[in-house]
Amino acid sequence: MSIRSLFNKTALIERSTPSRAATGEVSHSWATVADDVPCSLREIRGASSIEGAGVAMEADFMAFFAWGTDVKTDSEGGAPDRVTIDEVAYTVVYVAGAPQRDAYVAAYLKRRA
């Protein structure tokens, strides 16, 4: 059985482009990176801290995508990618690949308020 057969949802992935106003205030505009991306979503039970590059991050969901899906925690000074699944928006806090290539990409997500 292929891992792709477990992808029972679709996601919208958006990436931020920062811009600085004359006042110095930074704002972000969002552009679609990909739409209708097959994925699966799993809630993380209880508090989950991820230690990556010496930084602790909190996540409450994991999304699984096909290997090679373009999803990032930051983009050239921009904010982390925004992922929307079932009309609920999440912030990407960490991305990890599977031990075997061609398996999946796991994105740890924090639900946006």
Backbone as a printed PyTorch tensor [residue, N CA C, xyz], in Angstrom:
tensor([[[  0.8540,  -1.1780,   0.0000],
         [  0.0000,   0.0000,   0.0000],
         [  0.8980,   1.2380,   0.0000]],

        [[  0.5290,   2.1980,  -0.7930],
         [  1.2590,   3.4520,  -0.9040],
         [  0.8330,   4.4140,   0.2050]],

        [[  1.7820,   5.2080,   0.6820],
         [  1.4670,   6.2250,   1.6980],
         [  0.4490,   7.2160,   1.1430]],

        [[  0.4760,   7.4380,  -0.1520],
         [ -0.4470,   8.4010,  -0.7620],
         [ -1.9050,   7.9890,  -0.6060]],

        [[ -2.1440,   6.6980,  -0.4560],
         [ -3.5230,   6.2370,  -0.2760],
         [ -4.0950,   6.6760,   1.0700]],

        [[ -3.2270,   7.0970,   1.9900],
         [ -3.6670,   7.5610,   3.3080],
         [ -4.0010,   9.0490,   3.3270]],

        [[ -3.7030,   9.7460,   2.2450],
         [ -3.9830,  11.1780,   2.1780],
         [ -5.4690,  11.3810,   1.8870]],

        [[ -6.2380,  11.7020,   2.9190],
         [ -7.6890,  11.8040,   2.7890],
         [ -8.2000,  13.2430,   2.8290]],

        [[ -7.2950,  14.2090,   2.7910],
         [ -7.6720,  15.6220,   2.8160],
         [ -6.8570,  16.3630,   1.7720]],

        [[ -7.2060,  17.6290,   1.5560],
         [ -6.3900,  18.4810,   0.6900],
         [ -6.0640,  19.7710,   1.4280]],

        [[ -4.9480,  20.3670,   1.0650],
         [ -4.4770,  21.5710,   1.7440],
         [ -4.1950,  22.6940,   0.7480]],

        [[ -4.3080,  23.9030,   1.2600],
         [ -3.8670,  25.1090,   0.5720],
         [ -2.6030,  25.5520,   1.2940]],

        [[ -1.5030,  25.7240,   0.5690],
         [ -0.2440,  26.1820,   1.1640],
         [  0.0290,  27.5930,   0.6520]],

        [[  0.2300,  28.5230,   1.5990],
         [  0.4960,  29.9170,   1.2440],
         [  1.8310,  30.3620,   1.8470]],

        [[  2.5140,  31.2560,   1.1280],
         [  3.8090,  31.7700,   1.5680],
         [  3.7440,  33.2850,   1.6620]],

        [[  4.4260,  33.8090,   2.6600],
         [  4.4360,  35.2370,   2.9490],
         [  5.5710,  35.9510,   2.2160]],

        [[  5.2730,  37.1690,   1.8040],
         [  6.3000,  38.0800,   1.3010],
         [  6.2170,  39.3350,   2.1580]],

        [[  7.2900,  39.6310,   2.9120],
         [  7.2360,  40.8170,   3.7710],
         [  7.4990,  42.0990,   2.9880]],

        [[  6.8970,  43.1810,   3.4560],
         [  7.1940,  44.5050,   2.9050],
         [  7.2160,  45.4960,   4.0640]],

        [[  8.0870,  46.4820,   3.9490],
         [  8.2680,  47.4590,   5.0200],
         [  7.7080,  48.8060,   4.5820]],

        [[  6.8230,  49.3590,   5.3940],
         [  6.2440,  50.6760,   5.1260],
         [  7.2600,  51.7560,   5.4920]],

        [[  6.9980,  52.9930,   5.0770],
         [  7.8760,  54.1210,   5.3900],
         [  8.0270,  54.3050,   6.9020]],

        [[  7.0150,  53.8720,   7.6510],
         [  7.0570,  53.9920,   9.1120],
         [  7.9290,  52.9050,   9.7440]],

        [[  8.3700,  51.9360,   8.9230],
         [  9.1720,  50.8360,   9.4420],
         [  8.3490,  49.6030,   9.7800]],

        [[  7.0390,  49.7470,   9.7430],
         [  6.1640,  48.6220,  10.0600],
         [  6.2370,  47.5720,   8.9450]],

        [[  6.3500,  46.3040,   9.3480],
         [  6.4230,  45.2100,   8.3860],
         [  5.0410,  44.5810,   8.2480]],

        [[  4.6220,  44.3860,   7.0110],
         [  3.3650,  43.6780,   6.7570],
         [  3.6720,  42.5120,   5.8200]],

        [[  2.7720,  41.5570,   5.7940],
         [  2.9750,  40.3650,   4.9800],
         [  1.8250,  40.2110,   4.0000]],

        [[  2.1680,  39.9210,   2.7600],
         [  1.1410,  39.5520,   1.7880],
         [  1.3260,  38.0600,   1.5130]],

        [[  0.2180,  37.3760,   1.2910],
         [  0.2470,  35.9220,   1.1490],
         [ -0.0450,  35.5320,  -0.2890]],

        [[  0.7730,  34.6050,  -0.7980],
         [  0.5840,  34.0860,  -2.1530],
         [  0.4350,  32.5710,  -2.0780]],

        [[ -0.4090,  32.0360,  -2.9290],
         [ -0.6170,  30.5960,  -2.9640],
         [  0.5950,  29.9070,  -3.5770]],

        [[  1.1490,  28.9440,  -2.8290],
         [  2.2430,  28.1090,  -3.3260],
         [  1.6380,  26.9050,  -4.0470]],

        [[  0.6280,  26.2980,  -3.4310],
         [ -0.0440,  25.1360,  -4.0180],
         [ -1.4420,  25.0110,  -3.4240]],

        [[ -2.3570,  24.5130,  -4.2350],
         [ -3.7380,  24.3180,  -3.7980],
         [ -4.1310,  22.8750,  -4.0920]],

        [[ -5.0940,  22.3630,  -3.3380],
         [ -5.5520,  20.9760,  -3.5010],
         [ -4.4100,  19.9760,  -3.3520]],

        [[ -3.5320,  20.2140,  -2.3770],
         [ -2.4010,  19.3270,  -2.1210],
         [ -2.8860,  18.1520,  -1.2670]],

        [[ -2.7810,  16.9240,  -1.7560],
         [ -3.2090,  15.7700,  -0.9600],
         [ -2.4070,  15.6780,   0.3410]],

        [[ -3.1170,  15.3930,   1.4470],
         [ -2.4490,  15.3160,   2.7460],
         [ -3.3110,  14.5240,   3.7230]],

        [[ -2.7650,  14.2890,   4.8870],
         [ -3.5460,  13.7850,   6.0140],
         [ -3.2010,  14.6640,   7.2090]],

        [[ -4.0920,  14.7140,   8.1760],
         [ -3.9290,  15.5800,   9.3350],
         [ -4.1550,  14.7620,  10.5950]],

        [[ -3.2740,  14.9560,  11.5620],
         [ -3.4000,  14.2270,  12.8210],
         [ -3.2150,  15.2080,  13.9750]],

        [[ -4.1390,  15.1670,  14.9230],
         [ -4.0160,  15.9990,  16.1150],
         [ -2.9810,  15.3910,  17.0430]],

        [[ -2.1540,  16.2290,  17.6260],
         [ -1.1720,  15.7790,  18.6130],
         [ -1.8300,  15.9120,  19.9760]],

        [[ -1.9750,  14.8170,  20.6720],
         [ -2.6280,  14.8210,  21.9900],
         [ -1.6860,  15.3850,  23.0400]],

        [[ -2.1820,  16.3420,  23.8270],
         [ -1.3570,  16.9480,  24.8740],
         [ -0.3600,  17.9260,  24.2930]],

        [[  0.4110,  18.5430,  25.1400],
         [  1.4050,  19.5260,  24.7010],
         [  2.5420,  18.8120,  23.9930]],

        [[  2.9990,  19.3850,  22.9030],
         [  4.1030,  18.8030,  22.1500],
         [  5.1400,  19.8820,  21.8820]],

        [[  6.3320,  19.6640,  22.4030],
         [  7.4360,  20.5780,  22.1330],
         [  8.4060,  19.8920,  21.1970]],

        [[  8.8920,  20.6190,  20.2310],
         [  9.8300,  20.1040,  19.2500],
         [ 11.1290,  20.8580,  19.4270]],

        [[ 12.2040,  20.1340,  19.6170],
         [ 13.5180,  20.7530,  19.7460],
         [ 14.1900,  20.7100,  18.3810]],

        [[ 14.3730,  21.8460,  17.7760],
         [ 15.0320,  21.9020,  16.4800],
         [ 15.9640,  23.0900,  16.4260]],

        [[ 17.2090,  22.8480,  16.0800],
         [ 18.2110,  23.9080,  15.9800],
         [ 18.2910,  24.7120,  17.2760]],

        [[ 18.1030,  24.0150,  18.4030],
         [ 18.2100,  24.6760,  19.6920],
         [ 17.0260,  25.5430,  20.0580]],

        [[ 15.9510,  25.4740,  19.2900],
         [ 14.7700,  26.2900,  19.5410],
         [ 13.6010,  25.3630,  19.8510]],

        [[ 12.8900,  25.6460,  20.9310],
         [ 11.7080,  24.8480,  21.2720],
         [ 10.4840,  25.4620,  20.6090]],

        [[  9.6810,  24.6170,  19.9710],
         [  8.4780,  25.0630,  19.2940],
         [  7.3110,  24.2300,  19.7810]],

        [[  6.1350,  24.8070,  19.7610],
         [  4.9460,  24.0630,  20.1560],
         [  4.0720,  23.8170,  18.9420]],

        [[  3.5490,  22.5930,  18.8720],
         [  2.6580,  22.2240,  17.7720],
         [  1.4970,  21.4260,  18.3390]],

        [[  0.3380,  21.5370,  17.6790],
         [ -0.7940,  20.7400,  18.1330],
         [ -1.3800,  19.8630,  17.0320]],

        [[ -0.8000,  19.9150,  15.8080],
         [ -1.2210,  19.0450,  14.7120],
         [ -0.0100,  18.6630,  13.8760]],

        [[ -0.1210,  17.5530,  13.1690],
         [  0.8650,  17.1490,  12.1700],
         [  0.1240,  16.9320,  10.8620]],

        [[  0.6830,  17.4580,   9.7910],
         [  0.1530,  17.1950,   8.4540],
         [  1.2010,  16.4070,   7.6940]],

        [[  0.7540,  15.4260,   6.9440],
         [  1.6470,  14.5910,   6.1430],
         [  1.3610,  14.8590,   4.6770]],

        [[  2.4370,  15.1180,   3.9240],
         [  2.3520,  15.4220,   2.4990],
         [  3.2680,  14.4750,   1.7340]],

        [[  3.0720,  14.3680,   0.4350],
         [  3.9640,  13.5760,  -0.4060],
         [  5.3730,  14.1680,  -0.3480]],

        [[  6.3610,  13.2900,  -0.4560],
         [  7.7650,  13.7180,  -0.4670],
         [  7.9550,  14.7760,  -1.5520]],

        [[  8.6590,  15.8470,  -1.2210],
         [  8.9360,  16.9000,  -2.1850],
         [  7.9340,  18.0480,  -2.1630]],

        [[  6.8850,  17.9380,  -1.3420],
         [  5.9260,  19.0370,  -1.2310],
         [  6.6380,  20.2680,  -0.6900]],

        [[  6.4150,  21.4160,  -1.3090],
         [  7.0700,  22.6670,  -0.9390],
         [  6.3240,  23.3160,   0.2300]],

        [[  6.7710,  22.9950,   1.4370],
         [  6.2090,  23.5990,   2.6530],
         [  7.3860,  23.9550,   3.5490]],

        [[  7.3970,  25.1970,   4.0880],
         [  8.5620,  25.7090,   4.8070],
         [  8.1700,  26.3910,   6.1140]],

        [[  9.1600,  26.4820,   7.0020],
         [  8.9500,  27.2070,   8.2480],
         [  9.2510,  28.6870,   8.0970]],

        [[ 10.0440,  29.0560,   7.1200],
         [ 10.2950,  30.4730,   6.8490],
         [ 10.6760,  30.6120,   5.3790]],

        [[ 10.5870,  31.8290,   4.8880],
         [ 10.9100,  32.0570,   3.4820],
         [ 11.5350,  33.4280,   3.3110]],

        [[ 12.8450,  33.4540,   3.2620],
         [ 13.5980,  34.6800,   3.0090],
         [ 13.1120,  35.8590,   3.8300]],

        [[ 13.0780,  35.6820,   5.1280],
         [ 12.6680,  36.7660,   6.0120],
         [ 11.1740,  36.8740,   6.1980]],

        [[ 10.4340,  36.0480,   5.5150],
         [  8.9850,  36.0790,   5.6430],
         [  8.5300,  35.2530,   6.8330]],

        [[  7.2440,  35.2070,   7.0190],
         [  6.6570,  34.4140,   8.0890],
         [  6.6340,  32.9500,   7.6630]],

        [[  6.4360,  32.0420,   8.6140],
         [  6.2890,  30.6260,   8.2480],
         [  5.0920,  30.4490,   7.3090]],

        [[  5.1450,  29.3850,   6.5050],
         [  4.0250,  29.1090,   5.6070],
         [  2.7370,  28.9460,   6.4000]],

        [[  1.6470,  29.2320,   5.7210],
         [  0.3130,  29.0580,   6.2890],
         [ -0.3470,  27.9140,   5.5090]],

        [[ -0.8760,  26.9420,   6.2360],
         [ -1.5300,  25.7790,   5.6290],
         [ -2.9860,  25.7830,   6.0680]],

        [[ -3.8930,  25.6560,   5.1240],
         [ -5.3210,  25.6010,   5.4340],
         [ -5.8590,  24.2450,   5.0110]],

        [[ -6.4680,  23.5450,   5.9820],
         [ -7.0720,  22.2340,   5.7510],
         [ -8.4690,  22.2710,   6.3520]],

        [[ -9.4600,  21.8680,   5.5820],
         [-10.8540,  21.8910,   6.0480],
         [-11.2450,  23.2700,   6.5910]],

        [[-10.8100,  24.3190,   5.8970],
         [-11.1270,  25.7170,   6.2370],
         [-10.5640,  26.1680,   7.5870]],

        [[ -9.5830,  25.4530,   8.1200],
         [ -8.9040,  25.8340,   9.3590],
         [ -7.4570,  26.1620,   8.9920]],

        [[ -6.9800,  27.3330,   9.4300],
         [ -5.6210,  27.7850,   9.0980],
         [ -4.6380,  27.3960,  10.2030]],

        [[ -3.4430,  26.9890,   9.7800],
         [ -2.3800,  26.5860,  10.6870],
         [ -1.0830,  27.2820,  10.2730]],

        [[ -0.1960,  27.4740,  11.2390],
         [  1.1440,  27.9850,  10.9780],
         [  2.1130,  26.8120,  11.0260]],

        [[  3.0080,  26.7270,  10.0510],
         [  4.0170,  25.6600,  10.0270],
         [  5.1200,  26.0270,  11.0180]],

        [[  5.3650,  25.1530,  12.0030],
         [  6.4090,  25.4360,  12.9880],
         [  7.6500,  24.5700,  12.8040]],

        [[  7.5170,  23.4440,  12.1040],
         [  8.6630,  22.5570,  11.8870],
         [  8.3280,  21.6110,  10.7450]],

        [[  9.3320,  21.3000,   9.9170],
         [  9.1360,  20.3640,   8.8060],
         [ 10.2060,  19.2870,   8.8930]],

        [[  9.7770,  18.0240,   8.7870],
         [ 10.7080,  16.8970,   8.8360],
         [ 10.3710,  15.9280,   7.7160]],

        [[ 11.3990,  15.3430,   7.1330],
         [ 11.1880,  14.3250,   6.1030],
         [ 11.1900,  12.9400,   6.7200]],

        [[ 10.6680,  12.0000,   5.9990],
         [ 10.6610,  10.6080,   6.4470],
         [ 12.0720,  10.0320,   6.2930]],

        [[ 12.3720,   8.9700,   7.0420],
         [ 13.6920,   8.3510,   6.9020],
         [ 13.9770,   7.8520,   5.4860]],

        [[ 12.9580,   7.4140,   4.7730],
         [ 13.1420,   6.9370,   3.4020],
         [ 12.6460,   8.0030,   2.4350]],

        [[ 13.4650,   8.2860,   1.4290],
         [ 13.0050,   9.2180,   0.3950],
         [ 11.7530,   8.6590,  -0.2640]],

        [[ 11.0210,   9.5090,  -0.8640],
         [  9.7930,   9.1400,  -1.5750],
         [  8.7080,   8.6340,  -0.6420]],

        [[  8.8070,   8.9310,   0.6370],
         [  7.7640,   8.5040,   1.5660],
         [  6.8400,   9.6780,   1.8500]],

        [[  7.2480,  10.5820,   2.7420],
         [  6.3770,  11.7040,   3.0800],
         [  7.1800,  12.8240,   3.7170]],

        [[  6.5380,  13.9720,   3.8050],
         [  7.0460,  15.1280,   4.5410],
         [  6.0510,  15.3650,   5.6740]],

        [[  6.5570,  15.5120,   6.8920],
         [  5.6980,  15.7980,   8.0440],
         [  5.8740,  17.2610,   8.4220]],

        [[  4.7750,  17.9800,   8.4860],
         [  4.7970,  19.3800,   8.8970],
         [  4.0860,  19.4910,  10.2430]],

        [[  4.7860,  19.9900,  11.2320],
         [  4.1850,  20.2310,  12.5430],
         [  3.5060,  21.5910,  12.4930]],

        [[  2.2560,  21.6390,  12.9270],
         [  1.4320,  22.8300,  12.7610],
         [  0.8920,  23.3510,  14.0720]],

        [[  0.7020,  24.6510,  14.1360],
         [  0.0430,  25.3200,  15.2630],
         [ -1.2100,  25.9700,  14.7000]],

        [[ -2.3440,  25.6610,  15.2910],
         [ -3.6030,  26.2450,  14.8280],
         [ -3.5770,  27.7540,  15.0520]],

        [[ -3.9720,  28.5100,  14.0280],
         [ -3.9790,  29.9710,  14.1110],
         [ -5.2350,  30.4310,  14.8280]],

        [[ -5.0780,  31.4780,  15.6110],
         [ -6.2110,  32.0100,  16.3770],
         [ -7.1660,  32.7650,  15.4900]]])
